[in-house]
Amino acid sequence: MARTASAKNSDALGDLNLVDQFKTALKREKPFDSIVDFATHRSFCGKRLYPRQKTLLKLMYLETENMTSYDIDVIDSWRTTFGKKKEPFGVQEDIWDRVAYLKERGYTHFPHIQAVQGRRASKGVMGGILGAERMLNMLSKDDPQAFYGVEPGKDLYLYVVATNSLQAKRFLFADIRATVESCKFFDKYISTSKEYYLSLRTPADLRRIADLKVRNVPIDREIATIRALAMSSTSASGRGGTGFANFFDEFAHMITGTGGPRTSEEVYEAYQPSLDQFGKDALTYIPSSPYTKVGKFFDLYTSGRVLLQEFLEKQGKLVTKKEEDDLADEIEGAASDLMADPEMLVIQLPSWDLYKDFDRSHQLGGPKITKAIQYEPLANGKPENERMIRLENRDPAKFKVERRAQFAEVLDAYLDPEKVDQIFEPFWGGRTLEQTDRGIMKFVYHGHVDPSKTNANFAFAVGHLEQAPEPDEYGYLWPHVIFDKLHVYKPGDYADHTVDYVGIGEDLDDLLHWFPTMERFSFDQWNSQGFIASLKKKYGQRTRVNLANFSHKRNQDVAEKFKAAINLGWVHAYKDTFFNDGEGSLLEQELKFLQEVNGKVQKQSVGPVTTKDLADCVMEVTVRLLAEALEKWQKELLSNLTPGVGLQSGYPNRHTEMEPRGAIPTTMASRETVRDVLNRNRDASRGRGVPSPFTNRLRGGR
């Protein structure tokens, strides 16, 4: 039976020794000699660390007095490789100047640490140590509220922020919790340890409990004021708390630039003010594998590259006006605002770097280590290294980002994000949509299913046409697509991470039963024959159940026509809840993250959104339902184009470029196919004409 908060408070008093409490209050010092001592000694965390992990910890904590010649050589090698034009890695070139600057001013660690590292590069291990050490630092103050001038008894937080609550508690927070739990020093201070929450009692908390008990004050809340909390990335949730550390997990993959409350920019700005009261004792730790050169993570990385003036002067280097302007463009700021921040440590390392020299661990005074966790791709005859070569050859672009820790180039969105947003906005005088589970007899429905392997997403979409209630500005009445039902089956929703084909078949049977006016229900080619045979047998008399045959040419045609349809505002849907642990729309994000590569519209292979199953279903249903209307619109467009005027910025719309109905076509443009027009403007969006509006927006325009 769970203990009440009041009972737990009383239990915490135990054999409270006021003399020991008084001695602790006077001392206010950490009980270890160095950060490596804290991380590795059996009285504390007891971790087995690789040599370079120890080196990095010493650098993070400015412990030059504890560095060996090995540590200095490694850091110097990182300095020299960080300035490389191609595949930079390491730490800032002026790192020693930064260390000296901070030590002269009484800092004990870098307050802002950004770790750009490949997968399995020990970001979590380092984060666990950093988080545990910061919590111990609070305990060592005896009464941290009094030490930092915070209101007595106020809770002090270490926030672990991720894209959703599941990720927040499963990974980086779990590393911190596990490190605290394994550290013997914390045993007498731990009050509560849960999947998403960890609390510690300070000596001052114990005295407060004793005082309240003597005064017979009934307290039915936990008094344990040092807290670590796993949080989803809702920016508002970080406001109001008093935090001594902010940890942003896989920050590069937090959705950027979508204008909602979960953009990386807004989340960062919401949480950082909570650290103000702790000054140079605060810590921001941002570990992430990289993504594209867009968003707050890349902005911070670029800002951290600005070198200290003292270093430049010693090196006899001058920053030219062009270099200032180029760097300002990268961080979307003014050159006059550029200033090096000595509090920032930027670490950029491939997956294998911190495991190098593992075979020298014992020689360097550490434990004997027999293997690395990650290996460099080298043709040296060793199976571990050659396996990485094969992995890189399969997908070099993905390997470069996820293992070599290099930022991908900015990928222009295939669809205008603002037009995607419009799909979900109120329309026709404020009408909004929600999921429909039963069809209405007056409407004719179409559906499409994108089956999958059992360990990948399985999606379907159902929609119908409705005539616009009012004509457009040219007197036309156009039909619009209304989406009634969107659904995605995800492997992660099943215990064995395998979608249940039997259950899905039953759901599709129910769907056709409750949508009796479904005219066509189509499937992609993959894994669909069994579904088609079963549904055709039962519903084939009234619904056309069949395969939709796809080819590269047809896929591209569907994508182009769907782009035209959303630019015209003819597509409407409700926001599903299949993204980000039920907190966002998967359809919205899949559409926004589509990209065009070598003439093919495709999903991204790395980043926060790497699927497009639901988007494919929606595009297929849209283009099928609007086939006649789009053909008519294309004919009207071409017969009314003003001479010399194209479709603006690659996004066709029906505004000023349309002449009144009945104009006589007089130019070659009137004889172009719509494909020619769309291709011409697509080329413009690629840089051979008018820049893409999405690119302009990312650079601060529009």
Buried (B, 14 or more C-beta within 10 A) or exposed (E): EEEEBBEBBBEBEEEEEEEEBEEBBEEEEBEBEBBBBBBBBEEBBEBEBBBBBBBBBBBBBBBBEBBBEBBBEBBBBBBEBBEEEEEBBBBBBBBBBBBBBBBEEEBBBBBBBBBBBBEBBBBBBBBBBBBBBBBBBBBBBBBBBEBBEBEEEEBBBBBBBBBBBBBBBBBBBBBBBBBBEBBEBBEEBBBBBEEBBBBBBBBBBBBBBBEBBEEEEEBEEBBBBBBBBBBBBBBEBBEEBBBBBBBBBBBBBBBBBBEEEBBBBBBBEBBBEBBEBBEEBBBBBBBBBBBBBBBBBBBBBBBBBBBBEBBBEEEEEEBEEEEBEEBBEBBEBEBEEBEBEBBBBBBBBBBBBBBBBBEEBEEBEBEEBEEBBBBBBEEEEEEBBBEBBEBBEEEEEBBBBBBBBBBBEEBBBBBBBBBBBBBBEEBEEEEEBEBBEEBEEEBEBBBBBBBBEBEBBBBBBBBBBBEBEEEEEEEBEBBBBBBBBBBBBBBEEBEEEEBBBEEBBEEBBEBBEEBEBBBBBBBBEEBBEEBBEBBBEEBEEEBEBBEBEEEEEEBBBBBBBBBBBBBBBBBBBBBBBBBBBEBBBBBBBBBBBBBBEEEEBBBBBBBBBEBBBBBBBBBBBBBBBBEEBBEEBBEBBBBBBBEEEBBBBBBBBBEEBBBEEEBEBEEEBBEBEBEEBBBBBBEBBBEEBBBBBBBEBBEEEE
